[in-house]
Amino acid sequence: LETSRNAVSQHAQACDRLVGELRAEVERLEDRDRTREKREEEMKTRMRCQLEELHQAAQQDRQGASAQAQQDQSTWADQLRALNLQVKQLEGELEKRTGAAVAAE
């Protein structure tokens, strides 16, 4: 009977050690999972921030390009008006000279 009690006691101690080791392993695995999840969340947050920055940069680029295009269009329109005015002035000058040349003949 004493031998059986010793055997049971040793078996119980071995089971307790095994349970302790298993609990430690479970805790280690849970810690590892929490660490991995935390890293994944941090990476997702960084990616969201980078995506937002890229989106804002693209918007600013589009706005800048649009403003530049409007400025260019305005400048070209001003230049076209100036050229049309010069053409009219030259046409007027040509008519005067042509009229003067005809009158001189």
C-alpha positions as CSV (number, residue, x, y, z in Angstrom):
1,L,0.0,0.0,0.0
2,E,2.9,2.4,0.9
3,T,4.5,1.7,-2.5
4,S,1.3,2.4,-4.3
5,R,0.9,5.7,-2.4
6,N,4.5,6.6,-3.3
7,A,3.9,5.7,-6.9
8,V,0.6,7.7,-7.0
9,S,2.4,10.7,-5.3
10,Q,5.2,10.6,-7.8
11,H,2.8,10.3,-10.7
12,A,0.8,13.2,-9.3
13,Q,4.0,15.3,-9.0
14,A,5.0,14.4,-12.6
15,C,1.5,15.4,-13.8
16,D,1.8,18.7,-11.9
17,R,5.2,19.4,-13.5
18,L,3.8,18.5,-16.9
19,V,0.7,20.8,-16.3
20,G,3.1,23.6,-15.2
21,E,5.2,23.1,-18.3
22,L,2.2,23.0,-20.6
23,R,0.8,26.2,-19.0
24,A,4.2,27.9,-19.5
25,E,4.2,26.8,-23.1
26,V,0.6,28.0,-23.6
27,E,1.6,31.4,-22.0
28,R,4.7,31.6,-24.3
29,L,2.6,30.9,-27.4
30,E,-0.1,33.4,-26.4
31,D,2.6,36.0,-25.8
32,R,4.1,35.3,-29.2
33,D,0.6,35.6,-30.8
34,R,0.0,38.9,-29.0
35,T,3.4,40.2,-30.1
36,R,2.7,39.2,-33.7
37,E,-0.8,40.8,-33.6
38,K,0.7,44.0,-32.2
39,R,3.3,44.1,-35.0
40,E,0.6,43.4,-37.6
41,E,-1.5,46.3,-36.2
42,E,1.5,48.6,-36.2
43,M,2.3,47.7,-39.7
44,K,-1.4,48.2,-40.8
45,T,-1.3,51.6,-39.1
46,R,1.9,52.6,-40.8
47,M,0.5,51.5,-44.2
48,R,-2.7,53.4,-43.6
49,C,-0.6,56.5,-42.8
50,Q,1.6,56.0,-45.9
51,L,-1.5,55.5,-48.0
52,E,-3.1,58.7,-46.7
53,E,0.1,60.6,-47.3
54,L,0.3,59.4,-50.8
55,H,-3.4,60.2,-51.4
56,Q,-2.8,63.8,-50.0
57,A,0.3,64.2,-52.2
58,A,-1.6,63.0,-55.2
59,Q,-4.4,65.5,-54.5
60,Q,-1.9,68.3,-54.1
61,D,-0.1,67.3,-57.3
62,R,-3.5,67.3,-59.1
63,Q,-4.4,70.7,-57.7
64,G,-1.0,72.1,-58.5
65,A,-1.2,70.7,-62.0
66,S,-4.7,72.1,-62.4
67,A,-3.7,75.6,-61.1
68,Q,-0.6,75.5,-63.4
69,A,-2.8,74.6,-66.4
70,Q,-5.2,77.4,-65.6
71,Q,-2.3,79.8,-65.3
72,D,-0.8,78.6,-68.6
73,Q,-4.2,78.9,-70.3
74,S,-4.6,82.4,-69.0
75,T,-1.1,83.3,-70.1
76,W,-1.7,81.8,-73.5
77,A,-5.0,83.7,-73.8
78,D,-3.2,87.0,-73.0
79,Q,-0.5,86.3,-75.5
80,L,-3.1,85.4,-78.2
81,R,-4.9,88.7,-77.5
82,A,-1.7,90.6,-77.8
83,L,-0.8,88.8,-81.0
84,N,-4.3,89.5,-82.5
85,L,-3.9,93.2,-81.6
86,Q,-0.5,93.3,-83.3
87,V,-2.0,91.6,-86.4
88,K,-4.7,94.2,-86.5
89,Q,-2.2,97.0,-86.1
90,L,0.0,95.6,-88.9
91,E,-3.1,95.1,-91.1
92,G,-4.0,98.8,-90.5
93,E,-0.4,99.9,-91.2
94,L,-0.5,97.7,-94.4
95,E,-3.7,99.3,-95.5
96,K,-2.3,102.8,-95.0
97,R,0.9,102.0,-97.0
98,T,-1.1,100.3,-99.7
99,G,-3.4,103.3,-99.8
100,A,-0.5,105.7,-99.9
101,A,1.3,103.7,-102.6
102,V,-1.9,103.6,-104.7
103,A,-2.4,107.3,-104.3
104,A,1.2,108.0,-105.2
105,E,0.8,106.2,-108.5
